[in-house]
Amino acid sequence: MAKAGQGGLDALTASLPRGNKGPPPVERWNPPFCGDIDMRIAADGTWFYQKTPIGRPALVKLFASVLKREGDRYFLVTPVEKVGIVVDDAPFLAVEMTVTSGEGGRVLEFRTNVDDRAVAGPGHALRFEQQPANGGLKPYLHVRRELWAKVTRALFYDLVALGEERDVGGKAMFGVVSRGDFFAMAEASALREFA
């Protein structure tokens, strides 16, 4: 990969793995840190390089395949180099949801803006963060390797429409079920106040 500020986008892409054998094993790669580059993933899922949107979807997917999170920081990694990037919210957006029935009931499968697929359930949690500023909820889906997708507003409304009340630890909670796992959104009593 290009060191911070050197080589440009072409040099950065030259060292990235290619092929369709599944995502690279970035969790096993621990190369030396080479500095930060001027790359950012905006809250709406747009990838920027030097403050310009990256317009090639294949290039965005390539970068997404080598994205790694360590604590609160995000990096693009190869077996030999690691560079830091900025992520405004979550690195991906969940843009499509398919609802089917399977063993154990409802199955919610999501597709992200970089064509990752994840089925909510064991190994792929849904979480709903309370927004103190407006009292709303911000939904997220675990995609892979400590990387999350923010669920789009339209899909969030679809999730709410599929929601149900369940007792969780003696509290009535409103949430959604997928592959037998219940993902609580909020206390049911709080939602009744807005109904």
C-alpha positions as CSV (number, residue, x, y, z in Angstrom):
1,M,0.0,0.0,0.0
2,A,1.0,3.6,-0.4
3,K,2.4,5.3,2.6
4,A,0.6,8.3,3.9
5,G,0.4,10.8,1.0
6,Q,2.7,8.8,-1.4
7,G,1.9,7.0,-4.6
8,G,-1.8,7.9,-4.9
9,L,-4.7,5.6,-5.5
10,D,-3.0,3.5,-8.2
11,A,-0.1,2.6,-5.9
12,L,-2.6,1.8,-3.1
13,T,-4.6,-0.6,-5.3
14,A,-1.6,-2.3,-6.8
15,S,-0.8,-4.2,-3.6
16,L,-4.4,-5.3,-2.8
17,P,-5.3,-8.9,-3.3
18,R,-7.5,-9.8,-6.2
19,G,-9.7,-12.7,-7.0
20,N,-13.1,-14.1,-6.0
21,K,-12.1,-16.6,-3.3
22,G,-14.0,-14.9,-0.6
23,P,-12.8,-12.1,1.7
24,P,-9.1,-12.0,2.4
25,P,-8.1,-13.2,5.9
26,V,-7.3,-9.7,7.2
27,E,-7.9,-10.7,10.8
28,R,-4.6,-12.8,10.5
29,W,-2.6,-10.0,8.9
30,N,-0.6,-7.8,11.3
31,P,1.7,-5.7,9.0
32,P,3.5,-2.5,10.2
33,F,1.5,0.7,10.3
34,C,2.5,3.0,7.4
35,G,0.5,6.1,8.4
36,D,-2.9,7.5,7.6
37,I,-4.2,8.2,4.1
38,D,-6.8,10.8,3.0
39,M,-9.6,8.2,2.6
40,R,-13.0,8.5,4.4
41,I,-16.2,6.6,4.4
42,A,-19.1,9.0,4.9
43,A,-22.2,8.3,7.0
44,D,-24.1,7.7,3.8
45,G,-21.7,4.9,2.7
46,T,-19.8,7.0,0.1
47,W,-16.1,6.3,0.0
48,F,-13.8,9.4,-0.6
49,Y,-10.2,9.6,-1.6
50,Q,-8.5,13.0,-1.2
51,K,-12.0,14.5,-0.6
52,T,-13.3,13.1,-4.0
53,P,-15.9,10.3,-4.2
54,I,-14.6,7.0,-5.5
55,G,-16.9,6.4,-8.4
56,R,-15.9,2.9,-9.3
57,P,-18.0,0.4,-7.4
58,A,-15.4,-2.4,-8.1
59,L,-12.7,-0.4,-6.4
60,V,-14.9,0.4,-3.4
61,K,-15.6,-3.3,-3.0
62,L,-11.9,-4.1,-3.3
63,F,-11.1,-1.7,-0.5
64,A,-14.0,-2.9,1.6
65,S,-12.6,-6.5,1.3
66,V,-9.4,-5.5,3.1
67,L,-11.0,-3.2,5.7
68,K,-10.0,-4.0,9.3
69,R,-11.1,-2.5,12.6
70,E,-8.9,-2.4,15.7
71,G,-10.6,-0.7,18.6
72,D,-12.2,2.5,17.3
73,R,-9.8,2.8,14.3
74,Y,-10.2,1.5,10.8
75,F,-7.4,0.3,8.4
76,L,-6.9,-1.0,5.0
77,V,-4.4,-3.9,5.2
78,T,-2.4,-6.2,3.1
79,P,0.0,-8.9,4.3
80,V,2.8,-6.3,4.3
81,E,1.3,-2.8,5.0
82,K,-1.5,-1.1,7.0
83,V,-2.9,2.4,6.5
84,G,-5.5,4.2,8.6
85,I,-8.7,5.7,7.2
86,V,-11.6,7.6,8.7
87,V,-15.1,6.2,9.0
88,D,-17.8,8.7,10.0
89,D,-20.3,6.1,11.3
90,A,-20.3,2.5,10.1
91,P,-18.3,1.4,7.1
92,F,-21.2,-0.2,5.3
93,L,-24.9,0.4,4.8
94,A,-27.5,-2.4,4.8
95,V,-29.5,-1.5,1.7
96,E,-31.7,-4.6,1.0
97,M,-33.5,-7.1,3.2
98,T,-35.1,-10.4,2.3
99,V,-37.6,-12.0,4.7
100,T,-38.0,-15.8,4.4
101,S,-39.0,-18.7,6.6
102,G,-36.6,-21.4,7.6
103,E,-35.8,-23.7,10.4
104,G,-36.7,-21.9,13.6
105,G,-39.0,-19.3,12.0
106,R,-38.2,-16.0,10.3
107,V,-34.9,-15.4,8.5
108,L,-33.8,-11.8,7.8
109,E,-31.0,-11.7,5.1
110,F,-29.3,-8.4,4.3
111,R,-27.2,-7.1,1.5
112,T,-24.8,-4.2,2.0
113,N,-23.8,-1.4,-0.3
114,V,-20.6,-3.4,-1.1
115,D,-22.6,-6.6,-1.8
116,D,-21.7,-8.4,1.5
117,R,-24.5,-10.6,2.6
118,A,-25.4,-11.4,6.3
119,V,-28.3,-13.3,7.9
120,A,-29.3,-11.8,11.2
121,G,-29.0,-14.3,13.9
122,P,-26.1,-16.2,15.6
123,G,-22.9,-14.5,14.5
124,H,-24.7,-11.5,12.9
125,A,-26.4,-9.5,15.5
126,L,-28.7,-6.5,15.1
127,R,-28.2,-3.7,17.5
128,F,-30.3,-0.5,18.1
129,E,-28.6,2.5,19.6
130,Q,-30.6,5.1,21.3
131,Q,-30.1,8.6,19.9
132,P,-30.1,11.1,22.8
133,A,-30.6,14.1,20.6
134,N,-33.9,13.0,19.2
135,G,-34.9,9.9,21.2
136,G,-34.8,7.8,18.0
137,L,-33.0,4.6,17.3
138,K,-30.2,3.9,15.0
139,P,-30.0,0.3,13.8
140,Y,-26.9,-1.6,12.9
141,L,-26.1,-5.1,11.6
142,H,-22.9,-7.0,12.3
143,V,-21.5,-8.0,8.9
144,R,-18.0,-9.5,9.4
145,R,-14.8,-9.1,11.4
146,E,-16.0,-6.4,13.9
147,L,-17.4,-4.4,10.9
148,W,-21.0,-3.2,11.1
149,A,-23.5,-1.8,8.6
150,K,-25.9,0.9,9.4
151,V,-29.4,-0.2,8.4
152,T,-31.1,2.3,6.1
153,R,-34.2,4.1,7.3
154,A,-36.5,2.3,4.9
155,L,-35.2,-1.1,6.1
156,F,-35.6,0.1,9.7
157,Y,-39.3,0.8,9.1
158,D,-39.6,-2.7,7.6
159,L,-37.9,-4.1,10.8
160,V,-40.4,-2.2,13.0
161,A,-43.3,-3.6,11.0
162,L,-42.0,-7.1,11.7
163,G,-41.5,-6.3,15.4
164,E,-43.1,-8.0,18.4
165,E,-43.1,-7.9,22.1
166,R,-41.2,-10.4,24.2
167,D,-40.3,-10.7,27.9
168,V,-36.6,-10.1,28.4
169,G,-35.3,-10.4,31.9
170,G,-38.8,-9.5,33.3
171,K,-39.2,-6.5,31.0
172,A,-41.5,-6.2,28.1
173,M,-39.3,-5.4,25.1
174,F,-40.1,-4.6,21.5
175,G,-37.8,-6.2,18.9
176,V,-37.4,-8.4,15.9
177,V,-36.6,-12.1,15.5
178,S,-34.3,-13.8,13.0
179,R,-33.0,-17.4,13.0
180,G,-34.5,-17.8,16.5
181,D,-32.6,-14.8,18.0
182,F,-34.6,-11.9,19.4
183,F,-33.0,-8.5,18.9
184,A,-34.5,-5.9,21.3
185,M,-35.1,-2.4,20.0
186,A,-36.5,-0.7,23.0
187,E,-38.8,-1.2,26.0
188,A,-42.3,-1.8,24.8
189,S,-43.8,0.7,27.2
190,A,-41.7,3.5,25.6
191,L,-43.0,2.6,22.2
192,R,-46.6,2.6,23.4
193,E,-46.3,6.2,24.4
194,F,-45.7,7.2,20.8
195,A,-48.4,5.0,19.3
